[in-house]
């Protein structure tokens, strides 16, 4: 069991979850409700491009956040 206790840990975990969701969307999986991870990432981080290009840019953002 993992305990996320700080806001930074929770924020980083959210980034990883969005990344995993976008990977699944690239592979063709679709969620039945709500917004896609692709649309959330594009809006919150101001990224542009297709799913693969957004994914590549987002991975760089996560690497910087891990720092």
Secondary structure in CASP SS format (residue, H / E / C, confidence):
PFRMAT SS
TARGET T0000
AUTHOR 0000-0000-0000
METHOD secondary structure of the structure
MODEL  1
X C 1.00
X C 1.00
X C 1.00
X C 1.00
X C 1.00
X C 1.00
X H 1.00
X H 1.00
X H 1.00
X H 1.00
X H 1.00
X H 1.00
X H 1.00
X H 1.00
X H 1.00
X H 1.00
X H 1.00
X H 1.00
X H 1.00
X H 1.00
X H 1.00
X H 1.00
X H 1.00
X H 1.00
X H 1.00
X H 1.00
X C 1.00
X C 1.00
X C 1.00
X C 1.00
X C 1.00
X C 1.00
X C 1.00
X C 1.00
X C 1.00
X C 1.00
X H 1.00
X H 1.00
X H 1.00
X H 1.00
X H 1.00
X H 1.00
X H 1.00
X H 1.00
X H 1.00
X C 1.00
X C 1.00
X C 1.00
X C 1.00
X C 1.00
X H 1.00
X H 1.00
X H 1.00
X H 1.00
X H 1.00
X H 1.00
X H 1.00
X H 1.00
X H 1.00
X H 1.00
X H 1.00
X H 1.00
X H 1.00
X H 1.00
X H 1.00
X H 1.00
X C 1.00
END
